[in-house]
Amino acid sequence: MAKITYIENGGTEHHVDVPTGLSVMDGARRFTIPGIDGDCGGACACATCHVYVEGAWIERLPPMEEIEHDMLDFAFDVKENSRLSCQIKIDDSLDGLIVRTPPRQY
């Protein structure tokens, strides 16, 4: 289990324990975190689970695969620290991860 901090675009923080093996998107949906829609259910077929990964965490994540990179073309306001939360799988090394939601999802 890893404690993940989700920060809504407006600044509201949610600190939740997400079970190992789930994705950051699964955790958001399980705990009804606003701003992460996950319309495709985690199939990396949309960009409605787009998040910004805070600080040094971006370097600690596994590299982005080509499909995720391509799907980010459909996300709003993509930045260097953008990732699709369905592609970030939870393990113990992500305890303390912080992600922010963008102003909107497409």
N, C-alpha and C positions, 0 to 999 in steps of 0.2 A: 504494500500500500504506500502511496506517496501523497503528501499534502501538496495540493496545487492551489495557487491563488489565481483566480479569474478576476480581472478588473474590467468592469463595464466602461464603455466610452465616456460615460458621465462621471466616472470615478468610484462608483460603488464597488466594494471588494467582497468577494466570496472566497472563503478558505474552506476547502473540502478535501476529504481523504478519498482518493480514487484508487480502486483496487488495481493491482498489477495485472497487466494483460489487456486492460481496456485502453482506449485512446483518450487523448485530452478531450476530443469531441464527445465521446461516450460519457465521460465524467460530467461535462457541461449539460448534456441532455438528461442524465440520471438525476442531477440536482437542480434542474430547471434554471440554468444560468442564462439570463437574457443576452442576446447578441450573437449566439452561436446556433445557427439553425440546423445545419447538417441535413439538408433536404434529401441527399442521395443515400443517407444512412451509413456513410463511411466508405463508399465505393470509389472515392476520388474521381467522381464524375460530375462534380459541381464545385463551386468555390464558396459555398455558404457557411463554411466552418473556418473561414479565414481568421487568423489571429496574428498579433504582433508578439513576438517572444522577447521578454525583457532582458536587457543587459547581456552578461556573459553566457547566459543560458543558450543563446543561439549557437554558440561554438561547441556546446556540450551535447547537442542533439546529433543524431545520425544525419549524414548528408541527405539532401533532398534528391529524390529520384526524378527522372525526366518527366514522368506523368504528373507529379505534383507541380513541378516547375511550369509545365504547359497549362495546367488548370488555374494557376495563379494569374494567367492572362485574363481570366474572367472575373477576378476579384476587384473590389473597389479600393483605391488608394494603396496599392502595393508598395512596400518599403523593403529595405535590405533585410529586415528582421521578420518579414512575413513568412508564415507557414500555414499549411492547412492542418487544423487540429486533428483531423481524422487520420493523419499520417504520423502523428507523434504517439507512439505506444508507451504506456506507463511501465516503468520498472523502478526498482529502488533508487537508481542513480538520479531519478528526476524528482526526488523528494525536495520540495521547496520551489519548484518551477513556478514562474510567474508569466502569465499571458494576459494581453489586453485585447479587447474587441475593437474592431474598426467602427467608424461612425455609422456604417450601414453594410449590409450584405446584399449581394445581387441575387 
